[in-house]
């Protein structure tokens, strides 16, 4: 579905501030919403069950790694993060180092944490435009994300976004991914 068709624009005379957006999300808890850096609200449709299953399995692997290493905190796709550019995004999987999370106040943890995750995963579903997801990955990186995986099962590719600006593309039915120095000792094979 075209991203523009899923976007609500704020009135010119009023901006949707952080509190309003958080309350809007809470009042509509069955509707997944994101906010772009311009204050536009984006409706994010639910994924199909196959994408949901795939996302869950990936989350479990990262969760097991995180439990074993105890280096940070992992988050699911329903978690919103307020990026430094003011966008509020909900990656399919996110991870934040322990020291960055522990530095947040309890109040910041209860709403949309004001930070960009150190690691994110976005999984393309049939309703996602690849360009929009690539733009989102660039946004994460521009806001401090150190490593990101964009898994495009439709195109049978994984785009690896690194903090240094590089993008590596891996192709094939089965791809081996590494957490590199961000998630040390994490290696996993993903089926595309």
N, CA, C and O of each residue as an XYZ file, in Angstrom:
768
protein
N       0.844     -1.179      0.000
C       0.000      0.000      0.000
C       0.885      1.236      0.000
O       1.898      1.283      0.698
N       0.508      2.216     -0.769
C       1.245      3.471     -0.894
C       1.345      4.160      0.467
O       0.339      4.342      1.154
N       2.563      4.540      0.849
C       2.794      5.187      2.138
C       1.964      6.455      2.297
O       1.484      6.738      3.395
N       1.789      7.211      1.239
C       1.015      8.451      1.320
C      -0.439      8.176      1.706
O      -1.070      8.999      2.371
N      -0.964      7.044      1.302
C      -2.347      6.690      1.637
C      -2.497      6.339      3.116
O      -3.606      6.345      3.649
N      -1.384      6.035      3.773
C      -1.421      5.675      5.195
C      -0.916      6.795      6.095
O      -0.623      6.548      7.265
N      -0.805      8.012      5.587
C      -0.212      9.121      6.333
C      -1.246     10.173      6.668
O      -1.980     10.638      5.796
N      -1.302     10.550      7.947
C      -2.149     11.647      8.407
C      -1.260     12.860      8.630
O      -0.243     12.766      9.317
N      -1.626     13.980      8.064
C      -0.835     15.205      8.181
C      -1.427     16.096      9.265
O      -2.645     16.266      9.314
N      -0.597     16.671     10.136
C      -1.127     17.561     11.176
C      -1.651     18.855     10.548
O      -1.186     19.264      9.484
N      -2.622     19.498     11.209
C      -3.078     20.797     10.694
C      -1.925     21.791     10.703
O      -1.027     21.701     11.541
N      -1.949     22.722      9.788
C      -0.855     23.698      9.675
C      -0.684     24.542     10.929
O       0.425     24.972     11.246
N      -1.749     24.774     11.621
C      -1.704     25.668     12.781
C      -1.366     24.948     14.080
O      -1.199     25.605     15.108
N      -1.257     23.608     14.072
C      -0.976     22.878     15.305
C      -0.092     21.679     15.013
O      -0.325     20.928     14.066
N       0.912     21.518     15.833
C       1.793     20.379     15.712
C       1.362     19.320     16.716
O       0.930     19.654     17.819
N       1.472     18.059     16.349
C       1.198     16.976     17.283
C       2.438     16.805     18.155
O       3.440     16.262     17.690
N       2.394     17.256     19.407
C       3.572     17.144     20.267
C       3.719     15.720     20.798
O       2.869     14.863     20.555
N       4.810     15.482     21.528
C       5.120     14.141     22.017
C       4.024     13.579     22.905
O       3.643     12.418     22.753
N       3.510     14.382     23.830
C       2.467     13.895     24.738
C       1.194     13.542     23.982
O       0.577     12.510     24.245
N       0.801     14.401     23.040
C      -0.395     14.123     22.250
C      -0.224     12.818     21.473
O      -1.125     11.980     21.460
N       0.921     12.647     20.833
C       1.130     11.446     20.036
C       1.135     10.201     20.912
O       0.555      9.183     20.532
N       1.776     10.259     22.072
C       1.797      9.107     22.974
C       0.381      8.762     23.415
O      -0.009      7.595     23.403
N      -0.389      9.773     23.805
C      -1.770      9.533     24.241
C      -2.626      9.001     23.101
O      -3.484      8.147     23.324
N      -2.411      9.486     21.891
C      -3.132      8.981     20.727
C      -2.839      7.493     20.526
O      -3.749      6.709     20.257
N      -1.590      7.114     20.656
C      -1.215      5.705     20.503
C      -1.847      4.849     21.594
O      -2.300      3.738     21.319
N      -1.883      5.350     22.826
C      -2.462      4.595     23.925
C      -3.968      4.453     23.767
O      -4.532      3.401     24.070
N      -4.619      5.509     23.293
C      -6.071      5.475     23.106
C      -6.475      4.568     21.951
O      -7.621      4.124     21.875
N      -5.534      4.295     21.053
C      -5.785      3.443     19.879
C      -4.806      2.277     19.882
O      -4.123      2.026     18.890
N      -4.744      1.577     20.989
C      -3.704      0.570     21.194
C      -3.736     -0.585     20.199
O      -2.740     -1.294     20.058
N      -4.833     -0.788     19.519
C      -4.871     -1.858     18.522
C      -4.432     -1.380     17.145
O      -4.391     -2.165     16.198
N      -4.105     -0.102     17.028
C      -3.632      0.464     15.767
C      -2.180      0.867     15.932
O      -1.856      1.673     16.804
N      -1.305      0.319     15.110
C       0.119      0.668     15.201
C       0.347      1.957     14.430
O       0.007      2.068     13.251
N       0.932      2.933     15.125
C       1.202      4.243     14.548
C       2.681      4.575     14.687
O       3.324      4.195     15.666
N       3.211      5.284     13.705
C       4.548      5.872     13.794
C       4.409      7.348     13.438
O       3.406      7.766     12.860
N       5.420      8.127     13.788
C       5.437      9.543     13.437
C       6.749      9.835     12.726
O       7.817      9.444     13.198
N       6.669     10.529     11.579
C       7.903     10.871     10.884
C       8.484     12.164     11.450
O       7.876     12.803     12.309
N       9.658     12.542     10.966
C      10.353     13.718     11.496
C       9.600     15.015     11.218
O       9.882     16.033     11.849
N       8.649     14.999     10.285
C       7.845     16.191      9.982
C       6.568     16.259     10.788
O       5.775     17.183     10.608
N       6.347     15.293     11.681
C       5.155     15.290     12.513
C       3.973     14.569     11.903
O       2.901     14.536     12.507
N       4.134     13.991     10.728
C       3.049     13.241     10.100
C       2.877     11.894     10.790
O       3.857     11.255     11.171
N       1.639     11.471     10.947
C       1.348     10.192     11.585
C       1.118      9.150     10.498
O       0.348      9.360      9.560
N       1.808      8.019     10.652
C       1.754      6.960      9.652
C       1.059      5.744     10.255
O       1.463      5.238     11.303
N       0.015      5.286      9.582
C      -0.681      4.069      9.981
C       0.123      2.879      9.480
O       0.438      2.795      8.293
N       0.453      1.963     10.377
C       1.251      0.798     10.012
C       0.341     -0.421     10.109
O      -0.019     -0.841     11.208
N      -0.032     -0.990      8.963
C      -0.956     -2.128      9.003
C      -0.303     -3.354      9.624
O       0.919     -3.492      9.587
N      -1.112     -4.247     10.195
C      -0.539     -5.480     10.727
C       0.055     -6.314      9.604
O      -0.373     -6.231      8.452
N       1.044     -7.115      9.958
C       1.659     -7.993      8.963
C       0.793     -9.229      8.778
O      -0.089     -9.524      9.584
N       1.067     -9.932      7.707
C       0.443    -11.243      7.533
C       1.032    -12.220      8.524
O       2.072    -11.958      9.128
N       0.369    -13.343      8.688
C       0.820    -14.287      9.711
C       2.190    -14.871      9.424
O       2.953    -15.130     10.355
N       2.525    -15.086      8.147
C       3.850    -15.635      7.826
C       4.948    -14.650      8.226
O       5.964    -15.056      8.790
N       4.758    -13.365      7.941
C       5.750    -12.362      8.345
C       5.821    -12.277      9.865
O       6.908    -12.138     10.426
N       4.677    -12.360     10.533
C       4.657    -12.340     11.997
C       5.393    -13.514     12.605
O       6.113    -13.360     13.591
N       5.216    -14.685     12.021
C       5.919    -15.881     12.495
C       7.424    -15.725     12.307
O       8.214    -16.031     13.200
N       7.797    -15.247     11.138
C       9.207    -15.048     10.815
C       9.836    -14.038     11.776
O      10.931    -14.263     12.292
N       9.145    -12.939     12.010
C       9.625    -11.897     12.911
C       9.785    -12.426     14.335
O      10.759    -12.113     15.020
N       8.822    -13.225     14.768
C       8.899    -13.787     16.117
C      10.115    -14.690     16.274
O      10.836    -14.600     17.268
N      10.342    -15.564     15.291
C      11.485    -16.480     15.369
C      12.802    -15.703     15.422
O      13.704    -16.060     16.180
N      12.911    -14.651     14.625
C      14.110    -13.814     14.648
C      14.267    -13.137     16.015
O      15.367    -13.070     16.563
N      13.163    -12.643     16.547
C      13.186    -11.992     17.868
C      13.631    -12.962     18.952
O      14.390    -12.594     19.849
N      13.165    -14.188     18.871
C      13.544    -15.200     19.863
C      15.051    -15.428     19.839
O      15.689    -15.490     20.890
N      15.622    -15.553     18.633
C      17.071    -15.763     18.509
C      17.853    -14.604     19.144
O      18.821    -14.822     19.872
N      17.426    -13.394     18.861
C      18.106    -12.223     19.426
C      17.879    -12.163     20.934
O      18.772    -11.780     21.690
N      16.680    -12.544     21.360
C      16.386    -12.593     22.793
C      17.259    -13.592     23.533
O      17.761    -13.294     24.617
N      17.445    -14.781     22.956
C      18.319    -15.784     23.576
C      19.751    -15.268     23.657
O      20.417    -15.420     24.681
N      20.220    -14.657     22.571
C      21.570    -14.084     22.594
C      21.676    -13.037     23.698
O      22.651    -13.019     24.449
N      20.681    -12.171     23.795
C      20.713    -11.102     24.787
C      20.676    -11.660     26.210
O      21.378    -11.161     27.090
N      19.878    -12.671     26.436
C      19.807    -13.283     27.762
C      21.146    -13.910     28.132
O      21.573    -13.839     29.284
N      21.809    -14.524     27.149
C      23.102    -15.165     27.402
C      24.194    -14.139     27.702
O      25.009    -14.343     28.601
N      24.210    -13.038     26.951
C      25.296    -12.063     27.102
C      25.012    -10.994     28.144
O      25.936    -10.454     28.753
N      23.740    -10.689     28.350
C      23.331     -9.662     29.317
C      23.993     -8.303     29.028
O      24.400     -7.586     29.942
N      24.088     -7.970     27.729
C      24.744     -6.721     27.334
C      23.779     -5.559     27.130
O      24.201     -4.410     27.004
N      22.495     -5.857     27.098
C      21.534     -4.788     26.834
C      20.114     -5.277     26.962
O      19.822     -6.221     27.696
N      19.226     -4.608     26.226
C      17.798     -4.909     26.293
C      17.243     -5.026     24.875
O      17.543     -4.207     24.007
N      16.429     -6.059     24.657
C      15.811     -6.289     23.352
C      14.339     -5.888     23.425
O      13.699     -6.001     24.471
N      13.815     -5.414     22.286
C      12.447     -4.900     22.223
C      11.729     -5.460     21.011
O      12.342     -5.731     19.978
N      10.413     -5.630     21.151
C       9.616     -6.162     20.047
C       9.047     -5.049     19.181
O       9.306     -3.867     19.408
N       8.273     -5.449     18.190
C       7.786     -4.505     17.185
C       6.730     -3.534     17.695
O       6.392     -2.585     16.988
N       6.209     -3.733     18.871
C       5.214     -2.798     19.399
C       5.847     -1.651     20.186
O       5.132     -0.809     20.730
N       7.185     -1.608     20.253
C       7.890     -0.597     21.036
C       8.224      0.623     20.182
O       8.790      0.503     19.095
N       7.863      1.793     20.695
C       8.187      3.035     20.005
C       9.424      3.691     20.603
O       9.611      3.693     21.820
N      10.259      4.242     19.745
C      11.446      4.998     20.144
C      11.363      6.379     19.521
O      11.094      6.512     18.327
N      11.596      7.413     20.333
C      11.648      8.775     19.789
C      13.088      9.049     19.382
O      13.972      9.173     20.230
N      13.312      9.142     18.079
C      14.646      9.366     17.547
C      15.060     10.821     17.752
O      14.200     11.676     17.965
N      16.357     11.117     17.692
C      16.813     12.502     17.841
C      16.186     13.482     16.849
O      16.088     14.671     17.150
N      15.761     13.014     15.678
C      15.126     13.918     14.706
C      13.634     14.132     14.991
O      12.952     14.786     14.202
N      13.117     13.598     16.094
C      11.743     13.690     16.600
C      10.796     12.653     16.015
O       9.642     12.590     16.440
N      11.230     11.836     15.057
C      10.386     10.751     14.559
C      10.196      9.725     15.677
O      11.069      9.545     16.525
N       9.047      9.062     15.663
C       8.797      7.949     16.576
C       8.651      6.710     15.703
O       7.725      6.609     14.899
N       9.562      5.783     15.869
C       9.603      4.584     15.032
C       9.514      3.319     15.879
O       9.904      3.301     17.047
N       8.993      2.269     15.263
C       8.837      0.962     15.912
C       9.457     -0.115     15.029
O       8.752     -0.739     14.235
N      10.754     -0.343     15.150
C      11.369     -1.397     14.333
C      10.800     -2.763     14.698
O      10.258     -2.938     15.790
N      10.918     -3.727     13.795
C      10.414     -5.074     14.074
C      11.159     -5.714     15.237
O      10.561     -6.437     16.034
N      12.437     -5.460     15.340
C      13.265     -5.884     16.474
C      14.215     -4.729     16.760
O      14.732     -4.093     15.841
N      14.438     -4.466     18.043
C      15.386     -3.409     18.426
C      16.193     -3.880     19.625
O      15.754     -4.725     20.405
N      17.373     -3.316     19.747
C      18.248     -3.637     20.878
C      19.012     -2.379     21.270
O      19.479     -1.619     20.422
N      19.127     -2.181     22.597
C      19.810     -1.010     23.161
C      20.806     -1.506     24.208
O      20.495     -2.401     24.995
N      22.009     -0.916     24.212
C      23.009     -1.294     25.215
C      22.501     -0.984     26.621
O      21.695     -0.077     26.831
N      22.991     -1.753     27.553
C      22.576     -1.614     28.943
C      22.871     -0.218     29.488
O      22.026      0.369     30.163
N      24.059      0.320     29.203
C      24.408      1.627     29.764
C      23.515      2.746     29.209
O      23.152      3.664     29.943
N      23.163      2.675     27.930
C      22.283      3.710     27.350
C      20.873      3.610     27.932
O      20.254      4.630     28.233
N      20.361      2.384     28.092
C      19.023      2.209     28.655
C      18.995      2.616     30.127
O      18.064      3.287     30.573
N      20.012      2.210     30.872
C      20.058      2.529     32.305
C      20.207      4.030     32.557
O      19.849      4.508     33.633
N      20.728      4.779     31.586
C      20.887      6.230     31.736
C      19.560      6.977     31.586
O      19.480      8.156     31.932
N      18.523      6.316     31.078
C      17.215      6.965     30.919
C      16.487      7.057     32.248
O      16.639      6.193     33.112
N      15.702      8.100     32.406
C      14.868      8.209     33.603
C      13.714      7.214     33.505
O      13.381      6.746     32.417
N      13.118      6.901     34.626
C      11.959      6.006     34.646
C      10.824      6.586     33.808
O      10.115      5.847     33.126
N      10.652      7.880     33.857
C       9.604      8.540     33.070
C       9.862      8.359     31.566
O       8.930      8.096     30.807
N      11.115      8.499     31.140
C      11.438      8.305     29.729
C      11.197      6.865     29.287
O      10.815      6.625     28.142
N      11.413      5.915     30.177
C      11.213      4.506     29.842
C       9.727      4.164     29.688
O       9.378      3.230     28.966
N       8.863      4.909     30.355
C       7.437      4.621     30.327
C       6.753      5.096     29.054
O       5.701      4.572     28.689
N       7.328      6.071     28.380
C       6.732      6.576     27.137
C       7.566      6.053     25.970
O       7.997      4.901     26.003
N       7.801      6.847     24.963
C       8.665      6.446     23.859
C      10.069      6.913     24.204
O      10.361      8.109     24.181
N      10.935      5.960     24.524
C      12.286      6.291     24.979
C      12.965      7.224     23.974
O      12.968      6.948     22.775
N      13.542      8.332     24.461
C      14.178      9.304     23.570
C      15.592      8.883     23.176
O      16.584      9.463     23.618
N      15.651      7.864     22.337
C      16.936      7.402     21.822
C      16.701      6.541     20.601
O      15.607      6.021     20.383
N      17.730      6.405     19.823
C      17.702      5.496     18.680
C      18.357      4.191     19.121
O      19.434      4.221     19.716
N      17.737      3.054     18.844
C      18.365      1.788     19.214
C      19.745      1.628     18.579
O      20.035      2.206     17.531
N      20.578      0.843     19.226
C      21.904      0.530     18.686
C      21.806     -0.444     17.512
O      22.648     -0.441     16.614
N      20.774     -1.269     17.538
C      20.567     -2.293     16.520
C      19.085     -2.364     16.198
O      18.245     -2.334     17.098
N      18.763     -2.461     14.905
C      17.362     -2.602     14.487
C      17.252     -3.642     13.377
O      18.196     -3.892     12.627
N      16.072     -4.234     13.304
C      15.715     -5.119     12.201
C      14.375     -4.655     11.664
O      13.435     -4.420     12.423
N      14.298     -4.528     10.362
C      13.026     -4.305      9.674
C      12.838     -5.473      8.715
O      13.757     -5.842      7.984
N      11.648     -6.049      8.724
C      11.329     -7.172      7.852
C      10.247     -6.712      6.882
O       9.167     -6.286      7.290
N      10.547     -6.804      5.625
C       9.592     -6.359      4.609
C       8.433     -7.342      4.507
O       8.627     -8.539      4.294
N       7.218     -6.807      4.664
C       6.017     -7.611      4.435
C       5.427     -7.208      3.091
O       5.905     -6.271      2.451
N       4.405     -7.907      2.674
C       3.836     -7.655      1.348
C       3.228     -6.263      1.225
O       3.058     -5.771      0.109
N       2.898     -5.620      2.332
C       2.317     -4.274      2.269
C       3.381     -3.168      2.311
O       3.046     -1.987      2.220
N       4.652     -3.540      2.448
C       5.730     -2.554      2.569
C       6.367     -2.250      1.220
O       6.617     -3.148      0.416
N       6.624     -0.967      0.990
C       7.408     -0.555     -0.164
C       8.884     -0.611      0.236
O       9.265     -0.103      1.291
N       9.707     -1.227     -0.602
C      11.122     -1.372     -0.285
C      11.796     -0.018     -0.105
O      12.609      0.145      0.804
N      11.476      0.953     -0.951
C      12.090      2.278     -0.837
C      11.784      2.920      0.515
O      12.668      3.513      1.132
N      10.544      2.806      0.976
C      10.178      3.381      2.273
C      10.967      2.722      3.406
O      11.386      3.402      4.343
N      11.170      1.418      3.330
C      11.964      0.731      4.355
C      13.435      1.127      4.293
O      14.082      1.293      5.327
N      13.959      1.278      3.080
C      15.355      1.732      2.953
C      15.513      3.131      3.530
O      16.509      3.424      4.191
N      14.534      3.997      3.281
C      14.570      5.349      3.854
C      14.548      5.290      5.380
O      15.247      6.048      6.052
N      13.738      4.382      5.914
C      13.658      4.239      7.367
C      14.993      3.745      7.932
O      15.423      4.200      8.992
N      15.647      2.820      7.231
C      16.946      2.326      7.687
C      17.983      3.442      7.674
O      18.802      3.544      8.588
N      17.949      4.277      6.640
C      18.850      5.440      6.589
C      18.559      6.376      7.755
O      19.479      6.924      8.361
N      17.290      6.557      8.066
C      16.910      7.418      9.187
C      17.457      6.865     10.502
O      18.003      7.613     11.313
N      17.312      5.566     10.711
C      17.884      4.969     11.928
C      19.373      5.260     11.994
O      19.875      5.718     13.020
N      20.074      4.997     10.911
C      21.528      5.199     10.899
C      21.886      6.664     11.128
O      22.807      6.967     11.886
N      21.162      7.574     10.476
C      21.422      9.007     10.651
C      21.169      9.475     12.081
O      21.685     10.510     12.502
N      20.377      8.710     12.823
C      20.043      9.073     14.198
C      20.832      8.282     15.235
O      20.535      8.355     16.428
N      21.842      7.522     14.786
C      22.754      6.885     15.729
C      22.724      5.377     15.787
O      23.480      4.793     16.563
N      21.891      4.715     15.009
C      21.878      3.253     14.992
C      23.219      2.757     14.465
O      23.730      3.262     13.465
N      23.778      1.772     15.141
C      25.100      1.284     14.780
C      25.075      0.122     13.788
O      26.031     -0.075     13.037
N      23.982     -0.648     13.783
C      23.858     -1.790     12.877
C      22.380     -2.034     12.621
O      21.571     -2.035     13.549
N      22.034     -2.242     11.357
C      20.651     -2.536     11.018
C      20.561     -3.568      9.921
O      21.368     -3.583      8.991
N      19.557     -4.440     10.040
C      19.294     -5.432      9.021
C      17.919     -5.150      8.418
O      16.921     -5.105      9.137
N      17.869     -4.963      7.133
C      16.606     -4.886      6.408
C      16.464     -6.200      5.655
O      17.191     -6.469      4.698
N      15.518     -7.010      6.103
C      15.325     -8.337      5.516
C      14.174     -8.249      4.524
O      13.021     -8.019      4.890
N      14.524     -8.439      3.266
C      13.548     -8.378      2.179
C      13.336     -9.797      1.661
O      14.040    -10.248      0.759
N      12.366    -10.491      2.235
C      12.100    -11.869      1.824
C      11.457    -11.921      0.443
O      11.552    -12.930     -0.255
N      10.808    -10.839      0.055
C      10.184    -10.795     -1.269
C      11.272    -10.773     -2.349
O      11.199    -11.519     -3.325
N      12.273     -9.917     -2.168
C      13.379     -9.798     -3.114
C      14.534    -10.731     -2.832
O      15.532    -10.719     -3.552
N      14.411    -11.558     -1.770
C      15.459    -12.519     -1.386
C      16.802    -11.836     -1.139
O      17.843    -12.292     -1.612
N      16.756    -10.712     -0.374
C      17.973     -9.965     -0.060
C      17.938     -9.504      1.397
O      16.873     -9.325      1.989
N      19.121     -9.319      1.947
C      19.278     -8.660      3.239
C      20.219     -7.481      3.028
O      21.312     -7.635      2.483
N      19.785     -6.306      3.464
C      20.599     -5.094      3.391
C      21.138     -4.839      4.791
O      20.368     -4.702      5.741
N      22.452     -4.776      4.917
C      23.090     -4.556      6.214
C      23.591     -3.116      6.247
O      24.464     -2.729      5.471
N      23.024     -2.336      7.155
C      23.369     -0.921      7.296
C      24.317     -0.787      8.478
O      24.029     -1.241      9.586
N      25.455     -0.152      8.215
C      26.449      0.042      9.265
C      26.619      1.525      9.564
O      26.343      2.382      8.725
N      27.072      1.803     10.761
C      27.259      3.173     11.240
C      28.209      3.966     10.345
O      28.069      5.184     10.231
N      29.155      3.308      9.719
C      30.135      4.007      8.883
C      29.563      4.442      7.532
O      30.276      5.037      6.724
N      28.288      4.152      7.281
C      27.643      4.566      6.040
C      27.585      3.484      4.979
O      26.949      3.669      3.941
N      28.233      2.368      5.221
C      28.223      1.307      4.212
C      26.916      0.516      4.265
O      26.259      0.417      5.301
N      26.572     -0.034      3.118
C      25.422     -0.930      3.009
C      25.906     -2.167      2.265
O      26.355     -2.079      1.122
N      25.811     -3.307      2.914
C      26.169     -4.576      2.287
C      24.878     -5.304      1.929
O      23.922     -5.301      2.704
N      24.855     -5.918      0.771
C      23.686     -6.680      0.335
C      24.067     -8.144      0.249
O      25.038     -8.508     -0.414
N      23.287     -8.988      0.932
C      23.493    -10.436      0.856
C      22.266    -11.036      0.183
O      21.134    -10.627      0.441
N      22.511    -12.010     -0.684
C      21.430    -12.642     -1.431
C      21.534    -14.153     -1.305
O      22.611    -14.700     -1.065
N      20.399    -14.818     -1.471
C      20.385    -16.267     -1.464
C      19.214    -16.791     -0.672
O      18.500    -16.027     -0.023
N      19.012    -18.104     -0.723
C      17.913    -18.723      0.009
C      18.176    -18.709      1.514
O      17.259    -18.557      2.321
N      19.455    -18.872      1.871
C      19.856    -18.828      3.283
C      21.025    -17.861      3.391
O      22.005    -17.975      2.654
N      20.917    -16.904      4.318
C      21.937    -15.884      4.496
C      22.436    -15.947      5.937
O      21.637    -16.063      6.867
N      23.746    -15.872      6.124
C      24.326    -15.829      7.471
C      24.559    -14.372      7.848
O      25.200    -13.618      7.116
N      24.023    -13.992      9.009
C      24.154    -12.625      9.506
C      24.942    -12.619     10.802
O      24.885    -13.562     11.591
N      25.678    -11.539     11.006
C      26.504    -11.388     12.198
C      26.124    -10.104     12.924
O      25.799     -9.090     12.306
N      26.175    -10.175     14.248
C      25.959     -8.984     15.063
C      27.179     -8.088     15.100
O      27.150     -7.006     15.686
N      28.248     -8.542     14.474
C      29.494     -7.783     14.364
C      29.933     -7.297     15.749
O      29.825     -8.044     16.721
N      30.427     -6.060     15.853
C      30.888     -5.583     17.159
C      29.750     -4.978     17.978
O      29.956     -4.611     19.135
N      28.557     -4.868     17.399
C      27.410     -4.308     18.121
C      26.761     -5.373     18.992
O      26.479     -5.129     20.165
N      26.523     -6.542     18.431
C      25.998     -7.693     19.162
C      27.039     -8.808     19.056
O      26.873     -9.743     18.272
N      28.115     -8.708     19.849
C      29.241     -9.638     19.695
C      28.817    -11.090     19.885
O      28.000    -11.413     20.747
N      29.391    -11.949     19.060
C      29.158    -13.393     19.092
C      27.759    -13.804     18.645
O      27.372    -14.957     18.835
N      26.991    -12.889     18.056
C      25.701    -13.281     17.485
C      25.917    -13.612     16.013
O      26.327    -12.759     15.226
N      25.641    -14.836     15.661
C      25.643    -15.269     14.266
C      24.393    -16.095     14.060
O      24.088    -16.990     14.848
N      23.672    -15.789     12.995
C      22.470    -16.552     12.727
C      22.240    -16.708     11.239
O      22.626    -15.854     10.441
N      21.615    -17.794     10.884
C      21.239    -18.023      9.502
C      19.765    -17.705      9.362
O      18.947    -18.143     10.171
N      19.427    -16.938      8.330
C      18.030    -16.620      8.071
C      17.633    -17.159      6.707
O      18.376    -17.029      5.734
N      16.467    -17.758      6.649
C      15.902    -18.227      5.393
C      15.169    -17.090      4.728
O      14.389    -16.391      5.374
N      15.406    -16.894      3.455
C      14.726    -15.825      2.730
C      13.641    -16.373      1.831
O      12.964    -15.608      1.144
